[in-house]
Amino acid sequence: MPLPEAPSRDELTSHLVRTRIAGDVATPRENNLSHYRKLANGDRHYWLGLELGDRWADEQDVLAVMAERCGVNDDPDYRTGQDTIDPELTLAALDRAAAELRKAAEGRSRVLFATGHPGALLDMHGTLATALRAAGCDIVRTPLGVFADEGVIVQFQGVAVYERGASLWHTHSPEPMAGVLHGLEQAGEPLPDLVVADHGWAGRAAQHGLTTVGFADCNDPALFLGEAEGTLEVTVPLDDHVVDPRFYEPMTAYLLSAAGLTG
């Protein structure tokens, strides 16, 4: 199915809010604050493959970055209820992500796509991979037989995903990306010039020193902290699993248009 025509910024803003990709999102404030606290307390599950040390040991510092870069409520006394993602911040990050895609296309770069949210974001990543391949980029093929977390890494439309028990799994783990990068190095293949991913896939790639564009929800603060520290190039704030993956199609069309990858 072809993508819809690329929306204008105003049209995309309305769409993001209407589908709750941004604006009043489904993730409650209590869940956000719980994740910020666990990250600050050193729970590495919430570090998403980044090495944050003790730099974010104060959860109020984490909240401040999330308010600035994601658009959650900045009031530390707001503890329960609805939380938000600022659609203007989503659009600004999409523009920065498009600039990285454009740069990759112009340089015919080697690009790796991966998602920990195959039930929602696989089609978006696959569409971007197809467009970059058509522009002359080398879309990384993951080595065969890469195992992690009792599962195996497979690819669809050029996008690496985690499979276990004949099913694709939602995962925040950085180990699948660590396995892919190790497999490439063992095979003597060059590492990617650009990684486009989410969750631990993005965090571990950025920690490895690779230029990384990440996508993250408001309850996953690590990638935003990584962007604030300069480890990730871009982190796009969005609800990463809305009720229908087709809701991401206008956003994908906008990204392709802004990157000059249409036609």
C-alpha positions, 0 to 999 in steps of 0.5 A: 500500500502506498503511503498517504500524501505527506501532510503539512506541519499543521495537518501532522500536528492535528493527526498526532494529537487526534491519534494520541501519538502526541498530545494527551497520550495513553501513558499515565503520569504514575508510570512515567515517574516510576520509570524516571525514579528507577532510572535514577536509582540505577536500574539498568533495564531503564538505561536502554543500553546507555552508560549513564553512570551517576549523572542522573541520580536525581529523578528531578533532573530526569523530569526536567529533561523530559519536560524540555525534550519530550513535553511531559508536565514539568511540575514535580508535584503533579503525581497522578493523571494524564501526561503529555508529549508536546507535538511541536517537539515531535515535529522538531525532532522529526525534522532533525531526523529527516536531516540525518536521513537526507545526509545518509542518502546524499552520502549513500551511507551504510544504515542499520534499522531495528525496532523493539516495537515490531507490533507498531513501528516495524512498517515505519522503519521498513518504509524508511529502509526501502526509501534509503535503499532506493536512494543508493544506501547500503541497508545493513543485513544482520549476520545469520545466527545472532542470538540474544536473550534466548531468542534470535535476531531476524530481519523484515524489510531490512529491519532487525527485530527480536524473535523468540518462539516463532513470534516477534517480541517487544523488547527494551533489551540492548542485547540484540543490538550488541549481538548484531554489532559483535556479529558484524565485527566478527565477520569483518564487515563495516559497522553502520554509518547511521542507526535508526532504531528505538529502545535498547537497539538505539541506546546500545548503538549510540553507546557504541559510538554510532550516529543514532536516530532514536524514537522513544515514548515519554516513559522511556527517558534514557534516549532523551538523556542520551540526546541531552548528553550528545550520545544520540543524534536525535530522539523523537518523542512519540507514543510508540504503540498506539492502537493501529500501526497505520496511524504512523503512516502520515508521520512516515510520509512527512519524514520521507518528504522532509528528507527528500526521499519521495519520488 
